[in-house]
Amino acid sequence: MNRINRDLLVLFNQELMSPQAIEHQVDLLHELLYDVEKMDNLVVAHEAIDLNKYKIIHLPVKLKEIIRKQELKPFVFLNCKN
């Protein structure tokens, strides 16, 4: 798997786990985050609340546009449905 440059803070008790076990756990965490952070999974788990138009946006195409923007418009919020 191609690793993404990211900073993770993972706390383990080093007395209970070997360095190989810790590395294995971090690799599993990278795999999990890789799957969760895909755009399709983000669109399924989120909705956008637009207080300017008093609408809740569920459409996947519109949500992808909103998520891809560097900066959201004022009073447009991403809401996790979980």
MOLIN-V876469 format. One record per residue. RES is the residue in three letters. OMEGA is omega as a letter, one per 30 degrees, with the letter a starting at -180 (999 if undefined). D_CENTER is the distance of its C-alpha to the mean C-alpha in Angstrom with 1 decimal. Layout:
res:RES omega:OMEGA d_center:D_CENTER
res:RES omega:OMEGA d_center:D_CENTER
//
This chain:
res:MET omega:l d_center:17.9
res:ASN omega:a d_center:17.2
res:ARG omega:l d_center:15.5
res:ILE omega:l d_center:13.2
res:ASN omega:l d_center:14.6
res:ARG omega:l d_center:12.5
res:ASP omega:l d_center:14.0
res:LEU omega:l d_center:13.5
res:LEU omega:a d_center:15.8
res:VAL omega:a d_center:17.0
res:LEU omega:l d_center:20.1
res:PHE omega:l d_center:22.6
res:ASN omega:a d_center:26.3
res:GLN omega:l d_center:27.9
res:GLU omega:a d_center:31.1
res:LEU omega:a d_center:29.7
res:MET omega:l d_center:27.7
res:SER omega:l d_center:28.9
res:PRO omega:l d_center:27.1
res:GLN omega:l d_center:26.6
res:ALA omega:l d_center:25.0
res:ILE omega:l d_center:22.6
res:GLU omega:l d_center:21.8
res:HIS omega:l d_center:21.3
res:GLN omega:l d_center:18.9
res:VAL omega:l d_center:16.8
res:ASP omega:l d_center:16.9
res:LEU omega:l d_center:15.8
res:LEU omega:l d_center:12.8
res:HIS omega:l d_center:12.0
res:GLU omega:l d_center:12.6
res:LEU omega:a d_center:10.4
res:LEU omega:l d_center:7.3
res:TYR omega:l d_center:8.8
res:ASP omega:a d_center:9.2
res:VAL omega:a d_center:6.0
res:GLU omega:l d_center:4.3
res:LYS omega:a d_center:7.6
res:MET omega:a d_center:8.7
res:ASP omega:l d_center:10.9
res:ASN omega:l d_center:8.6
res:LEU omega:a d_center:6.6
res:VAL omega:l d_center:10.3
res:VAL omega:a d_center:11.6
res:ALA omega:a d_center:9.7
res:HIS omega:l d_center:10.2
res:GLU omega:l d_center:13.5
res:ALA omega:l d_center:15.0
res:ILE omega:a d_center:17.9
res:ASP omega:a d_center:20.5
res:LEU omega:l d_center:23.2
res:ASN omega:a d_center:25.3
res:LYS omega:a d_center:26.1
res:TYR omega:a d_center:25.5
res:LYS omega:l d_center:23.3
res:ILE omega:a d_center:20.1
res:ILE omega:l d_center:18.5
res:HIS omega:a d_center:17.5
res:LEU omega:a d_center:18.5
res:PRO omega:a d_center:15.9
res:VAL omega:l d_center:17.7
res:LYS omega:l d_center:17.6
res:LEU omega:l d_center:14.0
res:LYS omega:l d_center:13.2
res:GLU omega:a d_center:15.7
res:ILE omega:a d_center:14.3
res:ILE omega:a d_center:10.7
res:ARG omega:a d_center:12.5
res:LYS omega:l d_center:14.8
res:GLN omega:a d_center:15.0
res:GLU omega:l d_center:16.3
res:LEU omega:l d_center:16.5
res:LYS omega:l d_center:20.0
res:PRO omega:l d_center:21.5
res:PHE omega:l d_center:21.0
res:VAL omega:a d_center:18.1
res:PHE omega:l d_center:15.2
res:LEU omega:a d_center:11.9
res:ASN omega:l d_center:12.3
res:CYS omega:a d_center:10.3
res:LYS omega:a d_center:13.0
res:ASN omega:999 d_center:12.5
//
